[in-house]
């Protein structure tokens, strides 16, 4: 299963990377449905700040492992804990491309594999939900990078889910 989305961010590639790569552990600041995130573990890749990220999300707790960390180019991470049992693997790849002095193309490419009969049945619905969720994540990311604050959708989600925010505080 693959889902690919892209968006243009009206900032330099260095400014985009600052949030995506250098602030990898702080996705909770901009991503709707992420109520807490924290970087941890000694980096296994040169230049990375950590090896893992833990996230409390609207669909539960996730643990991710950094697979690729190329400043101003690519960040890839794999979900290693927290997916339902019918999902075998899930890797999210972010690619950055300079398309102008203050314009960066951000491409998100999720590659996942389901397993078993339930995976076969649930795969299409999961892909549909991923398309929506990854599109929202890119919109939230763009807004945060361009404006320095969370999107209105993220703020509305935080308000709606204030109990989840307090539970992780």
PyMOL commands that set and color helices and strands:
alter all, ss='L'
color gray80, all
select helices_A, chain A and resi 13-22+24-29+116-147+152-160+162-168
alter helices_A, ss='H'
color red, helices_A
select strands_A, chain A and resi 2-9+34-40+52-57+60-70+74-81+87-100+103-114
alter strands_A, ss='S'
color yellow, strands_A
deselect
rebuild
show_as cartoon
